[in-house]
């Protein structure tokens, strides 16, 4: 298939900015954490749907480097939710053959959460049906800065020739070095910005901004978004004719 023809095969790697949990809860007169718990349940549905829809890689934006600015109550509640989610879901992920990875700067997360993340990655390391990547304390600029520091250290140590550094070099130092770039990035809740998510990796991704709040993002809506992707013409800089 020519690269400038409609991609009827569907996206292999989908990344999702899961936005709208707080507004969903507030619209129901409930605290924001109520929405985050509803959003976590929605993750389970979308993860289960991916293999049947031809998606091999799913990357979800769970907590950004900027989210620390939220109230202490909300941040503490989110961290507790992440711990409970990992404990609750990991056996299911193993059963469903889902491999879990985490990207982001783990150093600011507490030790119990870091240990659970390590355990989850180890438990699912041989799973092959779906690759689920969870971005936790992640920011695209922070990722590029950390990658650049590692690259610079390799240059300083004589492991890397600076004259040979090109656009293929930096990706080897990114958190996502073992993943393909996303074909499609979805953002829910009606916001039309990428919010510092996968800045390098999404250079040629298709974007879909939808009004649906994340807790209402069903398998049916997900299926429709993937269908729309398949009808797009992806030219990668080539002329239209």
C-alpha positions in Angstrom: 0.0 0.0 0.0 1.4 3.4 -1.0 2.0 5.7 2.0 -0.2 8.4 0.5 -3.3 6.2 0.1 -6.1 5.9 2.7 -4.9 3.7 5.6 -7.8 1.1 5.6 -5.8 -1.2 7.9 -6.4 0.9 11.0 -3.9 2.2 13.5 -1.5 -0.2 15.1 -0.6 2.2 17.9 -3.2 4.4 19.5 -2.4 7.0 22.2 -5.1 8.6 24.3 -5.2 11.8 26.4 -7.9 10.8 28.8 -9.4 14.2 29.7 -12.7 15.2 31.3 -12.9 13.1 34.5 -13.2 16.1 36.8 -15.9 17.8 34.7 -17.8 14.5 34.4 -17.9 14.2 38.2 -18.8 17.9 38.8 -21.7 17.7 36.3 -23.1 15.0 38.6 -22.5 17.0 41.8 -19.6 14.7 42.9 -16.0 15.3 43.8 -13.4 15.1 41.1 -11.9 11.9 42.4 -15.3 10.2 41.7 -14.6 11.0 38.0 -11.1 9.6 38.2 -12.5 6.3 39.5 -15.0 6.2 36.7 -12.2 7.0 34.2 -10.1 4.1 35.6 -13.0 1.7 34.9 -13.3 3.0 31.4 -9.6 2.1 30.8 -10.5 -1.5 31.4 -13.2 -1.4 28.7 -10.9 0.2 26.1 -8.0 -2.1 26.9 -10.2 -5.1 26.4 -11.5 -3.8 23.1 -8.1 -3.1 21.5 -7.0 -6.6 20.3 -10.4 -7.2 18.6 -10.0 -3.8 16.9 -6.5 -4.5 15.5 -4.7 -2.3 18.0 -1.4 -3.7 19.1 -0.2 -0.8 21.2 -2.2 1.5 23.5 -0.6 4.4 25.4 -2.6 6.3 27.9 -1.8 9.6 29.6 -2.6 9.0 33.3 -0.7 11.8 35.1 1.4 14.6 33.7 4.4 16.4 35.2 2.1 19.4 35.4 -0.7 17.6 37.4 1.3 18.1 40.6 -0.2 21.6 40.6 -3.6 20.3 41.5 -4.9 20.3 45.0 -3.1 18.0 47.5 -6.3 16.1 48.0 -6.7 15.3 44.4 -3.0 14.4 43.9 -3.0 12.1 46.9 -6.3 10.5 45.8 -4.9 9.9 42.3 -1.7 8.3 43.7 -3.9 6.0 45.9 -6.0 5.2 42.8 -2.9 4.3 40.8 -1.7 1.9 43.5 -5.1 0.2 43.8 -5.5 0.0 40.1 -2.2 -1.8 39.6 -2.9 -4.3 42.4 -6.4 -4.9 41.1 -5.7 -5.2 37.4 -2.4 -6.9 37.1 -3.7 -10.4 37.4 -6.4 -9.7 34.9 -3.8 -8.3 32.5 -1.7 -11.4 32.8 -4.8 -13.5 32.2 -5.7 -11.4 29.1 -2.0 -11.5 27.9 -1.5 -7.7 28.2 2.0 -6.4 28.6 2.2 -3.3 30.8 5.0 -0.6 30.7 5.2 2.7 32.4 6.9 5.9 30.9 7.7 9.1 32.7 10.0 10.2 35.6 9.5 7.8 38.4 11.8 9.5 40.9 9.1 11.8 42.2 6.7 8.9 42.9 6.7 7.2 46.3 8.6 4.0 46.7 5.5 1.7 47.2 4.1 2.9 43.9 7.5 2.5 42.1 7.7 -1.0 43.5 4.2 -1.8 42.2 5.1 -0.4 38.8 8.3 -2.6 38.6 6.3 -5.6 39.7 3.6 -5.0 37.1 6.2 -4.7 34.3 7.9 -7.9 35.5 4.6 -9.9 35.9 3.5 -9.0 32.4 6.8 -9.1 30.6 6.0 -12.2 28.6 2.5 -11.1 27.5 2.0 -10.5 23.8 -1.6 -9.8 22.9 -1.6 -6.1 23.7 1.1 -3.6 24.7 -0.3 -1.2 27.3 1.9 1.8 28.1 0.8 4.1 31.0 2.3 7.6 31.1 2.7 8.4 34.8 4.4 11.6 35.9 5.1 12.1 32.2 5.8 15.2 30.2 7.1 15.3 26.6 9.5 18.1 27.3 10.7 16.4 30.4 11.2 13.2 28.5 13.3 14.9 25.8 15.4 16.7 28.4 16.1 13.4 30.3 16.9 11.7 27.0 19.2 14.5 26.0 21.1 14.3 29.3 21.6 10.5 28.7 22.8 11.1 25.2 25.2 13.9 26.3 26.6 11.6 29.0 27.3 8.9 26.4 29.1 11.5 24.2 31.1 12.6 27.2 32.0 9.0 28.0 33.2 8.4 24.5 30.4 5.9 23.8 28.8 8.1 21.1 30.3 10.1 18.3 28.6 13.6 18.2 29.2 13.8 14.5 26.9 10.8 14.0 24.0 12.1 16.1 20.9 12.5 13.8 17.1 12.3 14.1 17.4 8.5 14.5 19.7 8.8 17.5 17.5 10.6 20.1 14.6 8.2 19.9 16.9 5.5 21.3 17.1 7.5 24.5 13.4 8.2 24.9 11.2 6.4 27.4 9.4 4.9 24.4 12.5 3.5 22.7 11.0 0.0 22.4 7.6 1.2 21.0 6.6 2.3 17.5 5.4 5.9 17.1 1.7 6.3 17.6 -0.4 6.3 14.4 -3.3 8.0 16.1 -3.6 10.3 19.1 -7.1 10.8 20.6 -8.0 13.5 23.1 -11.4 13.4 24.8 -13.4 16.2 26.4 -13.4 18.8 23.6 -10.0 20.3 24.3 -7.9 20.7 21.1 -4.3 20.7 22.4 -1.7 18.0 22.9 -0.7 19.0 26.5 3.0 18.0 26.3 2.2 14.4 25.4 4.5 12.4 23.1 6.0 15.5 21.5 8.7 13.8 19.5 6.8 10.6 18.8 3.7 12.1 17.4 5.3 14.2 14.7 3.4 12.3 12.0 0.5 11.0 14.1 -3.1 11.7 13.1 -5.1 13.5 15.8 -8.7 13.1 16.8 -10.2 15.6 19.2 -13.7 14.6 20.4 -16.2 16.2 22.7 -16.9 13.1 24.8 -15.7 13.2 28.3 -13.4 10.2 29.1 -15.7 8.3 31.5 -18.3 8.3 28.6 -15.8 7.1 26.0 -17.3 3.7 25.1 -16.0 0.9 22.9 -18.6 2.0 20.3 -17.1 5.5 20.2 -13.6 4.1 20.1 -14.6 1.9 17.1 -16.0 4.9 15.3 -12.8 6.9 15.8 -10.7 4.1 14.5 -13.0 3.8 11.5 -12.5 7.5 10.7 -8.7 7.0 10.9 -8.9 4.3 8.3 -10.6 6.7 5.8 -7.9 9.3 6.1 -5.2 9.9 3.5 -1.8 9.9 5.1 0.8 11.6 2.8 3.8 12.0 5.2 4.9 15.2 3.3 4.3 13.9 -0.2 2.4 15.9 -2.8 -1.3 15.1 -3.4 -0.7 14.5 -7.1 
